[in-house]
């Protein structure tokens, strides 16, 4: 039981540190390698993968 509590506490501290980094220091977070940034972005629960371009200029979908 003690090991389970320690694991939950480590995950909580990691999640808090990641949220702080992504929300308050985005300039530092964007300097990370892309796979790490994508993982942290998804881990914080703010979205799935990278944010979409609202203009649609860099949209992966072809124009119809």
N, CA and C of each residue as an Amber inpcrd file, in Angstrom:
protein
   192
   0.8210000  -1.1900000   0.0000000   0.0000000   0.0000000   0.0000000
   0.8680000   1.2570000   0.0000000   1.9700000   1.2110000   0.7390000
   2.8680000   2.3630000   0.8070000   3.4640000   2.6690000  -0.5730000
   3.7960000   1.6310000  -1.3330000   4.3530000   1.8310000  -2.6650000
   3.3150000   2.4750000  -3.5950000   2.0620000   2.0860000  -3.4740000
   0.9900000   2.6570000  -4.2750000   0.8270000   4.1510000  -3.9660000
   0.8590000   4.5060000  -2.7060000   0.7270000   5.9000000  -2.3020000
   1.9020000   6.7230000  -2.8340000   3.1090000   6.1790000  -2.7600000
   4.2810000   6.8840000  -3.2790000   4.1840000   7.0830000  -4.7950000
   3.6990000   6.0820000  -5.5090000   3.5290000   6.1840000  -6.9540000
   2.5120000   7.2690000  -7.3030000   1.3900000   7.2810000  -6.6080000
   0.3680000   8.3030000  -6.8450000   0.9340000   9.6910000  -6.5420000
   1.6900000   9.8430000  -5.4760000   2.2810000  11.1330000  -5.1250000
   3.2890000  11.5870000  -6.1910000   4.1030000  10.6710000  -6.7090000
   5.0610000  11.0230000  -7.7620000   4.3330000  11.4630000  -9.0260000
   3.2740000  10.7590000  -9.4070000   2.4950000  11.1460000 -10.5780000
   1.8320000  12.5040000 -10.3800000   1.3360000  12.7700000  -9.1880000
   0.7080000  14.0540000  -8.9040000   1.7180000  15.1970000  -8.9910000
   2.9100000  14.9990000  -8.4330000   3.9540000  16.0250000  -8.5040000
   4.3800000  16.2420000  -9.9580000   4.5310000  15.1660000 -10.7360000
   4.9000000  15.2860000 -12.1420000   3.8220000  16.0420000 -12.9170000
   2.5400000  15.7200000 -12.6460000   1.4460000  16.3830000 -13.3320000
   1.4010000  17.8750000 -12.9890000   1.6120000  18.2050000 -11.7180000
   1.6210000  19.6140000 -11.3130000   2.7690000  20.3760000 -11.9650000
   3.9600000  19.7810000 -11.9840000   5.1150000  20.4320000 -12.6030000
   4.9000000  20.5980000 -14.1090000   4.3220000  19.5990000 -14.7400000
   4.0570000  19.6720000 -16.1730000   3.0200000  20.7490000 -16.4840000
   1.9700000  20.8190000 -15.6970000   0.9610000  21.8650000 -15.9020000
   1.5670000  23.2430000 -15.7410000   2.3990000  23.4360000 -14.7320000
   3.0490000  24.7220000 -14.5210000   3.9080000  25.0900000 -15.7290000
   4.6880000  24.1260000 -16.2100000   5.5480000  24.3660000 -17.3640000
   4.7400000  24.7360000 -18.6060000   3.7010000  23.9780000 -18.8810000
   2.9270000  24.1880000 -20.1050000   2.0910000  25.4690000 -20.0610000
   1.6080000  25.8490000 -18.8960000   0.7220000  27.0110000 -18.7990000
   1.4560000  28.3200000 -18.5530000   2.5000000  28.2940000 -17.7160000
   3.1390000  29.5370000 -17.3060000   4.5020000  29.7690000 -17.9430000
   5.1010000  28.7380000 -18.5070000   6.3850000  28.8680000 -19.1930000
   6.3200000  28.2230000 -20.5760000   5.3960000  28.6550000 -21.4260000
   5.2680000  27.9910000 -22.7310000   6.4890000  28.1980000 -23.6190000
   7.2450000  29.2760000 -23.4190000   8.4600000  29.4790000 -24.2040000
   9.4980000  28.4150000 -23.9330000   9.5690000  27.9630000 -22.6840000
  10.4950000  26.8910000 -22.3220000   9.9710000  25.5590000 -22.8430000
   8.6720000  25.3400000 -22.7170000   8.0760000  24.0710000 -23.1430000
   8.2190000  23.8540000 -24.6430000   8.1150000  24.9120000 -25.4390000
   8.2140000  24.7460000 -26.8870000   9.6340000  24.5030000 -27.3530000
  10.6080000  24.6660000 -26.4790000  11.9970000  24.3760000 -26.8390000
  12.3260000  22.8940000 -26.6860000  11.4120000  22.1410000 -26.0940000
  11.6130000  20.7050000 -25.9300000  11.4830000  20.0070000 -27.2790000
  12.0870000  18.8210000 -27.4340000  11.8740000  18.0580000 -28.6710000
  10.3800000  17.7730000 -28.8650000   9.9460000  17.7340000 -30.1030000
   8.5300000  17.6130000 -30.4330000   7.8440000  16.4040000 -29.7900000
   8.4240000  15.1880000 -29.8090000   7.7200000  14.0650000 -29.1680000
   7.5150000  14.2810000 -27.6620000   8.4800000  14.8920000 -26.9980000
   8.3360000  15.1580000 -25.5650000   7.2690000  16.2160000 -25.3420000
   7.2790000  17.2710000 -26.1530000   6.2710000  18.3240000 -26.0260000
   4.8720000  17.7610000 -26.2600000   4.7030000  16.9230000 -27.2850000
   3.3940000  16.3310000 -27.5650000   2.9230000  15.4700000 -26.4030000
   3.8470000  14.6880000 -25.8120000   3.4810000  13.8550000 -24.6640000
   3.0480000  14.7160000 -23.4910000   3.8070000  15.7560000 -23.1740000
   3.4690000  16.6200000 -22.0570000   2.1650000  17.3630000 -22.3120000
   1.9350000  17.7860000 -23.5570000   0.6990000  18.4830000 -23.9080000
  -0.4940000  17.5600000 -23.7040000  -0.3870000  16.3210000 -24.1270000
  -1.4760000  15.3620000 -23.9470000  -1.6150000  14.9710000 -22.4780000
  -0.5020000  14.8770000 -21.7460000  -0.5140000  14.4700000 -20.3440000
  -1.2140000  15.5000000 -19.4670000  -1.1170000  16.7730000 -19.8110000
  -1.7410000  17.8050000 -18.9970000  -3.2470000  17.8200000 -19.1630000
  -3.7700000  17.1380000 -20.1650000  -5.2100000  17.0870000 -20.3630000
  -5.7600000  18.2930000 -21.0920000  -4.8900000  19.1080000 -21.6760000
  -5.3570000  20.2890000 -22.3790000  -5.7390000  19.9840000 -23.8120000
  -5.4480000  18.7990000 -24.2830000  -5.8180000  18.4580000 -25.6520000
  -5.1650000  17.1730000 -26.0830000  -5.4400000  16.8010000 -27.2980000
  -4.8200000  15.6160000 -27.8760000  -3.8570000  16.0690000 -28.9560000
  -2.5880000  15.8910000 -28.7270000  -1.5820000  16.3050000 -29.7070000
  -1.3920000  17.8030000 -29.7060000  -0.8800000  18.3280000 -30.7840000
  -0.6110000  19.7570000 -30.8830000  -1.8860000  20.5210000 -31.2160000
  -1.9620000  21.7760000 -30.8040000  -3.1520000  22.5620000 -31.1400000
  -3.2660000  22.7860000 -32.6450000  -4.4790000  22.8630000 -33.1260000
  -4.7320000  23.0680000 -34.5590000  -4.5220000  24.5330000 -34.9200000
  -4.1340000  24.7530000 -36.1640000  -3.9720000  26.1090000 -36.6720000
  -5.3630000  26.6670000 -36.9740000  -5.7900000  27.7350000 -36.2790000
  -7.1480000  28.2340000 -36.5020000  -7.3670000  28.8370000 -37.8840000
  -6.3020000  29.2400000 -38.5640000  -6.4660000  29.8340000 -39.8830000
  -6.6890000  28.7860000 -40.9510000  -6.2120000  27.5580000 -40.7200000
  -6.3700000  26.4910000 -41.6900000  -5.2760000  26.4730000 -42.7500000
  -4.3120000  27.3830000 -42.6710000  -3.2470000  27.4160000 -43.6700000
  -2.3600000  26.1670000 -43.5890000  -2.1280000  25.6560000 -42.3980000
  -1.2790000  24.4870000 -42.2260000  -2.1080000  23.2560000 -41.9380000
  -3.3000000  23.2190000 -42.4410000  -4.2070000  22.1100000 -42.1890000
  -3.7450000  20.8600000 -42.9440000  -3.7430000  19.6890000 -42.2660000
  -3.3330000  18.4530000 -42.9450000  -4.3830000  17.9420000 -43.9260000
  -5.6450000  18.4020000 -43.7990000  -6.6840000  17.9270000 -44.6910000
  -6.5960000  18.6420000 -46.0380000  -6.7500000  17.9030000 -47.1120000
  -6.7500000  18.5570000 -48.4400000  -8.0270000  19.3560000 -48.6330000
  -7.9280000  20.4030000 -49.4320000  -9.1230000  21.2040000 -49.7500000
 -10.0470000  20.4320000 -50.6600000 -11.3370000  20.5720000 -50.4260000
 -12.3310000  19.8410000 -51.2340000 -12.7880000  20.7000000 -52.3820000
